[in-house]
Amino acid sequence: MGALGGLMAVVAAIVAWAVSKRLLEVEQCRDRKLEIAEVRAQAELVFALGAVLPKRVADEKWAIFLYNGSDKPLYDVYVESQRLDGSTRNYPLSLGAIPPGRFVVPSHPKYHWGSLVDLAQSPEPVDYLVRGKGAGMIVRVVFSDAARRKWELSNGTELRLLA
């Protein structure tokens, strides 16, 4: 009887160890997912679109719309875009920082791109290019989040952390 009780205690200890190990693995996996979500949180609130500013003259009507939905600034923003027909790449847009908010950068006949315009301060009408050829105007956006992690957004939806 004592041997049977000892064997059952060993089996119970093994089962308890296996269950404990599995629970630890589940918690570690959950913690990794939460950490990844926390790292990506600011970057997932950023996007860029091609835009038209209908009230501007022809040389300044094309624009890049930039959205930073987080409550922290972005740094070292670099945007690659192309013409609607995809035949020619536009001159890249490079900005040192973008605060939280909605912005447009209009084209400029002499300097390629104009100044950053805060749409909250200047409610200029903007037509967003989100369908057809217009959806492909923004090729790639590279930026650093507030923690200085560098991100790349390509094809409008593919976000990845750069090394």
ZIBEL-V320627 format. One line per field, one symbol per residue. ss: DSSP state (A for helix, B for strand, O for the rest). phi: phi as a letter, one per 30 degrees, with the letter a starting at -180 (. if undefined). A space follows every 10 residues. Layout:
BEGIN
ss->???
phi->???
END
This chain:
BEGIN
ss->OAAAAAAAAA AAAAAAAAAA AAAAAAAAAA AAAAAAAAAA OOAAABBBBB BBOOOOOAAA OBBBBBBBOO OOOBBBBBBB BBOOOOOOBO OOBBBBBBOO BBBBBBBBOO OBBBBBBBOO OOOOOOBBBO OAAAAAOBBB BBBBOOOOOB BBBBOOOBBB BOO
phi->.ddddddddd dddddddddd dddddddddd dddddddddd edddccabbd bbcdccdedb ddaccbbcdd cbdcbhdbbc bbdedidbdd ddcbbdabde kcbbbddbdc cibdddcddd cbdddbcdcc bhdddcddda bbacdddidc bbcbhibccb dcd
END
